[in-house]
Amino acid sequence: MTRASDIMHPGAECIREHETLAAAARIMRERHVGALPICGEDDKLLGIVTDRDIVLRCVAEGRDPAGVTAGELALGRPMTVEADEDAEQVLRVMEQYRVRRLPVINHPEHKLVGMISEADIARGLPQARVAEFVSAVCAEEAPTEEAPTEEAATEEAAKAGA
């Protein structure tokens, strides 16, 4: 059985909730990633900020990334999976909520131990299952005024789980 820990990218580091989106963008550039987990001072996972979130929810609104904190974009309860979760369950969560990145936590400490991205799935699972996943997550919806961000999906998932 393939587990989340088998396909995740280990060593994900958080950006703190009080750090700016400009700092988040620099870290993303340095690490060649498109998303960072947002953590509070207690290392509790608060959300995820993506490069797309910075553009759509900050820059496009005329706000200055140097003056907006990562915590301001941390909405709802983030979707997570545990490190020992079966990879099929990981895919079901990502497909259901149409998220392309998923934080992995350990149990029982609930500390961030890694992230799973589309690239991790492509490297770690059979090609047929990867194609199925991509079709589900990337399926086009009817055009809307604004496409949902991963944070919006997180917020929707939190409401559904409440």
N, C-alpha and C positions, 0 to 999 in steps of 0.2 A: 504494500500500500504506500503510495506516494503521499507525503505529508507537506503541510505548508512550509515547514522548516527545510524541506528538501529543495523547494523551488524558490524560496525567498532570497532577496539580496540582504545578507546580514549586515549588521553594523549601522543601521539607519540612525542618524542623529537628528535631534529635534532642533527647531528654531524656537526660542523662548517667546512667550506670548507678548512680551513688552518690546521685542526687537522689531525694527521697521521692515516694511516690504522691500525697501531698497537693499537692506542687508540680506534678506531672503533671496532676492534676485542675484546678488553677488555670489552667495553660497551655491545656488543652483548652477550658475555658470562655472564656478570652480570645480564642482563635483560632477558636472555633466548630467544633471538630473532635472526633471520637470516638476518635481513636487517635494515638499518638505513637511514632515509631521510638525504640528504645533504643540508644544508642551508648556505646562505651567511650572511654577517654581518647585512644585512637589513631584515633578516628572510625570504628572498625569497627562495623558494624551487628550488634547482639547479639540483637535481637528487637523486638517491638512490644508496647506496653501499650495496652489499650483501656479505655474507661470501664466496660465490662462486666467486664473482668478485675479492675479495682479493686474493684468491688462484690462479685463472686463469690469472688475469691481473696484478698481482704483484709477488707473490711468484714463480709461475711457470716460470716467465720471468727472474728470478734471481735477482729481486729487493728486497730491504729491506723495509718491512712494516713500520718501524720506520722512514724511510726517504721519504715515498710517502704520499702525502696528499689526503684526501677524494675528494677534489676539482679536482684533476687530473683525477679522474674516472667519474666525473660528465659530461657526454656527452649529447648533445642535450637537448631538452625540455622534462621534465618528464611528463608522462601521469598522470593525476589527475582526480578526480571526486569531485563534490561538495557534501556537507553533505546532502543536500535535494534531491539528485539524486535518482531516482527509482533503487532499487536493480537489476532489470532485465537489466537496462542500464549499471550498474556497471559490471555485468557478461558479457554482450556483449563486452565491452571494454577489459576486461581481456582476454576473449576468442579470440577476433580478434588479439590482440597484443601478446597473449600467455605470459602474465605476471602473476606472482603468488602473487604479492603484489602491492597495489595501494594506494598512499597517498590520503587522504580526506581533502579538504579545505573548509573553510566557505566562504560565499558570503555576502557582496562585498569585505571584507578585504583580501581575498585570503591567509589567514593564515592557517597553518597546524593544523588540529584538531584531526587527527587520521590516522590509517592505516587499510586497509582491507587485510587480508591474506587468504590463503586457509582454515586455521583453523577457521577463523571468518565465512567464508561462510558455512563450514560444521556445525557449531553450529547454524547459523542463518537462514538457508533456508531448504526447504523440501528435503528429501533424494534423490528423483528422479532428482531434479534440480541439486543437488550437483554432482551426478553421471555424468550427462550431461556435467557439467562444467569441471570436472576432465578429462573426455574423450577428451574434446576440447583443454584444456590447456596442458595436458600431453601427447597428441598423439605423437607417435614416427614419426620422419621424417627420410628420407633416411640419412644414415651416412654421416657426413661431417668431414672435418679435425678438425674443432673446433665448438662445440655447441654454439649457441648464448646465450649471457648473457642478463639479464634484461636491462642492460644499452644499449646493442645493439638494443634491441626491442624498447627502449625509443627513441633512435636515429632514427630508421626506422620510428617510428610513427611520430616523429617531421618532418621528410622529407615528409611523406605522407600528413601531415596537412598543409604544407607550400604552 
